[in-house]
Amino acid sequence: MDFPTLDLHSLMAALLVFTRISLIIIMLPVLGQAMVPAPTKIGLAALLSLVIYPLVVRHVPALPASVIGLAALEIKEILIAGMLALLAQLIFAAAQMAGQVISYQMGLAVANIFDPITSSQGAVTGQFASTVAMLVWLAVGAHHIFLFAISNSFALLPIGASWSFHGWQVLNHAAAGMFVTALRLVAPVLLLMLFLNVALGLVSRAVPQIQVFFVSFPLLVGVGLLAFALSLPAFAILVKDNFAGLGHSTALLLHAMAGR
């Protein structure tokens, strides 16, 4: 594979290619986490850029000579990378939201620990759900989908080409689907906890002498953890199905952004 002559146009095109690839890797789940060493991310982005650069540089139109024009192209590359990575992050957000809701229903809303992934406080069950989603992500090889998405993005959205804002509609639909996915993930535990709370309320009205508050706390925690454990196979399968649909979602987003 012959590399084109390195001139100012080629260098600016290489910078734009590296910008898109590196930002996608940095914002992706698992690969983009703070626990992954920065040299690993930079090395992977540089390697992919070296492979893709000779294939796309010949199709790059004349780049603007002004600083404002080049800054606009950089911003566009940042938006493209962010929109692609956000599709995967939404599934992880749905899993974490499901874990947070389970924690609230069990009365463990104040039992938060530090999350090294997001650098914030989060519920124990929410972090456990994120870890399960991370393991499923690696098991199904969902990161390979984005390696193909990176190459397809340069074919459908070349450097310097105009793109349509219809991609925002696809992204909005995916964001709305995040709440549906979170509800489906938490539904078994949520229903069981609802029935348990109703039963405790009936017991409180029927036998006022029973201190339901002191009885309910260990009962809610125990039943909630048991229900969460029993629903983990269904939880993992549902997350796997969502990761399996990422290939279609990324292709749909790229085609929408390309106006096709």
C-alpha positions in Angstrom: 0.0 0.0 0.0 1.6 3.3 -1.1 1.2 6.3 1.1 0.5 9.6 -0.6 3.1 12.4 -0.6 3.1 14.2 2.7 2.1 17.8 2.0 0.1 20.3 4.0 -3.2 18.9 2.6 -2.2 15.3 3.5 -1.1 16.3 7.0 -4.4 18.1 7.7 -6.3 15.1 6.3 -4.3 12.8 8.6 -5.1 14.9 11.6 -8.8 14.8 10.8 -8.7 11.0 10.3 -6.9 10.6 13.6 -9.3 12.9 15.4 -12.4 10.9 14.4 -10.8 7.5 15.2 -9.2 8.5 18.5 -12.3 10.2 19.8 -14.5 7.1 18.9 -12.0 4.9 20.9 -11.8 7.3 23.8 -15.6 7.6 24.1 -16.4 3.9 23.6 -17.3 1.7 26.6 -14.5 -0.5 28.1 -11.8 0.8 25.7 -12.4 4.4 26.6 -12.5 3.9 30.4 -9.9 5.6 32.6 -8.6 2.2 33.7 -7.3 1.5 30.2 -3.9 3.1 29.9 -3.7 6.2 27.7 -0.8 4.8 25.6 -2.9 1.9 24.7 -5.7 4.1 23.4 -3.3 6.3 21.5 -1.5 3.4 20.0 -4.7 1.7 18.8 -5.9 5.0 17.3 -2.6 5.6 15.6 -2.6 2.0 14.2 -6.1 2.3 12.8 -5.3 5.7 11.4 -2.2 4.4 9.6 -4.4 1.6 8.1 -7.3 3.8 7.0 -5.4 7.0 6.1 -4.2 5.8 2.6 -7.6 4.7 1.7 -9.4 7.9 2.4 -6.9 10.7 1.8 -7.3 10.5 -2.0 -11.0 11.2 -1.7 -10.6 14.2 0.6 -11.7 17.4 -1.1 -9.7 20.6 -0.9 -9.6 21.7 2.7 -10.1 25.3 3.7 -7.0 27.3 4.3 -8.4 29.4 7.1 -8.2 28.5 10.7 -11.9 28.9 11.2 -12.7 26.5 8.4 -10.3 23.8 9.8 -11.8 24.3 13.2 -15.2 23.7 11.8 -14.1 20.4 10.3 -12.6 19.4 13.6 -15.8 20.1 15.4 -17.7 18.1 12.8 -15.4 15.1 13.3 -15.9 15.4 17.1 -19.7 15.4 16.6 -19.5 12.3 14.3 -17.3 10.4 16.8 -19.5 11.4 19.7 -22.8 10.3 18.0 -21.4 6.9 17.1 -19.9 6.2 20.6 -23.1 7.4 22.3 -25.1 4.6 20.7 -23.1 2.1 22.8 -23.0 4.3 25.9 -26.8 4.4 26.0 -27.0 0.7 26.5 -24.6 0.9 29.4 -26.6 3.8 30.8 -29.7 1.7 30.6 -28.0 -1.1 32.6 -26.8 1.3 35.2 -30.2 3.0 35.4 -31.8 -0.4 36.0 -29.3 -1.1 38.8 -30.0 2.3 40.4 -33.8 1.7 40.3 -33.3 -1.7 42.0 -31.2 -0.1 44.7 -33.9 2.5 45.3 -36.6 -0.1 45.6 -34.6 -2.1 48.1 -34.0 1.0 50.2 -30.2 1.1 49.5 -30.3 4.6 47.9 -27.8 5.9 50.5 -25.4 2.9 50.2 -23.3 4.4 47.4 -19.7 3.7 46.6 -17.1 5.4 44.4 -17.4 4.4 40.7 -13.9 4.5 39.1 -15.5 4.3 35.6 -17.6 7.5 35.9 -15.5 9.1 38.8 -18.8 9.6 40.8 -20.8 8.0 43.6 -23.2 5.3 42.5 -25.3 2.5 43.9 -23.8 -0.9 44.4 -26.3 -2.7 42.2 -25.9 -0.1 39.5 -22.2 -0.7 39.3 -22.7 -4.4 39.4 -25.2 -4.1 36.5 -22.6 -2.0 34.6 -20.0 -4.7 35.2 -22.3 -7.4 33.8 -22.9 -5.2 30.8 -19.2 -4.8 30.3 -18.6 -8.5 30.5 -21.3 -9.2 27.9 -19.8 -6.4 25.7 -16.5 -8.3 25.6 -18.1 -11.7 25.4 -20.1 -10.9 22.2 -17.3 -8.9 20.7 -19.4 -5.7 20.4 -16.2 -3.6 20.1 -15.6 -5.3 16.7 -18.8 -3.6 15.4 -17.2 -0.2 16.0 -14.1 -1.2 14.1 -16.3 -1.8 11.1 -18.3 1.4 11.9 -15.1 3.4 11.8 -14.2 2.2 8.3 -17.8 2.6 7.1 -18.0 6.1 8.5 -15.2 7.3 6.2 -17.0 5.7 3.2 -20.4 7.2 4.0 -19.1 10.4 5.6 -15.8 11.3 4.0 -13.5 14.0 5.4 -14.8 17.4 4.5 -18.1 16.2 3.0 -21.4 17.7 4.1 -23.7 15.6 6.3 -27.4 15.6 7.2 -28.9 16.4 10.5 -31.3 13.5 10.1 -28.8 11.5 12.2 -30.1 13.4 15.3 -33.5 11.8 14.8 -31.9 8.3 15.0 -29.9 9.3 18.0 -33.0 10.7 19.7 -34.8 7.5 19.0 -31.9 5.5 20.6 -32.0 7.8 23.6 -35.7 7.2 24.1 -35.1 3.4 23.7 -32.6 3.6 26.6 -35.5 4.1 29.0 -37.5 1.3 27.5 -34.4 -1.0 27.8 -33.9 0.0 31.4 -37.5 -0.7 32.2 -37.3 -4.1 30.6 -34.1 -4.9 32.5 -35.6 -3.9 35.9 -39.2 -5.1 35.3 -38.9 -8.6 37.1 -37.4 -7.1 40.2 -39.7 -4.0 40.1 -42.9 -6.0 39.9 -41.8 -8.3 42.7 -40.9 -5.4 44.9 -44.2 -3.7 44.1 -46.2 -6.8 45.2 -44.0 -7.1 48.3 -44.7 -3.5 49.3 -48.4 -4.0 48.7 -48.3 -7.1 50.9 -46.5 -5.2 53.7 -49.0 -2.4 53.5 -51.9 -4.9 53.9 -50.2 -6.5 56.8 -49.7 -3.0 58.4 -53.4 -2.2 58.1 -54.5 -5.7 59.2 -52.1 -6.0 62.2 -51.1 -2.5 63.4 -49.1 -3.9 66.3 -46.4 -5.2 63.8 -43.6 -2.7 63.2 -43.6 -3.1 59.5 -40.8 -0.5 59.0 -38.3 -2.6 60.9 -39.5 -5.8 59.3 -39.6 -4.4 55.7 -36.0 -3.3 55.5 -34.2 -6.6 55.7 -37.1 -8.3 53.8 -36.9 -5.8 50.9 -33.1 -6.1 50.7 -33.1 -9.9 50.9 -36.0 -10.4 48.4 -34.5 -7.7 46.1 -31.1 -9.3 45.9 -32.6 -12.7 45.4 -34.8 -11.5 42.6 -31.9 -9.7 41.0 -29.8 -12.8 41.1 -32.5 -14.9 39.6 -33.1 -12.4 36.8 -29.4 -12.1 35.9 -29.7 -14.7 33.0 -32.5 -12.7 31.4 -30.7 -9.5 32.2 -27.6 -10.7 30.3 -29.6 -12.0 27.4 -31.4 -8.7 27.0 -28.2 -6.7 27.1 -26.6 -9.1 24.6 -29.6 -8.6 22.2 -29.1 -4.8 22.5 -25.4 -5.2 21.7 -26.2 -7.4 18.8 -28.4 -4.7 17.3 -25.6 -2.1 17.5 -24.4 -3.1 14.0 -27.8 -2.1 12.5 -28.0 1.0 14.7 -24.6 2.3 13.7 -25.3 1.7 10.0 -28.7 3.4 10.3 -27.1 6.4 12.0 -24.3 6.7 9.3 -26.8 6.4 6.5 -29.0 9.1 8.1 -26.1 11.4 8.6 -25.1 10.9 5.0 -28.6 11.7 3.9 -29.3 8.3 2.3 
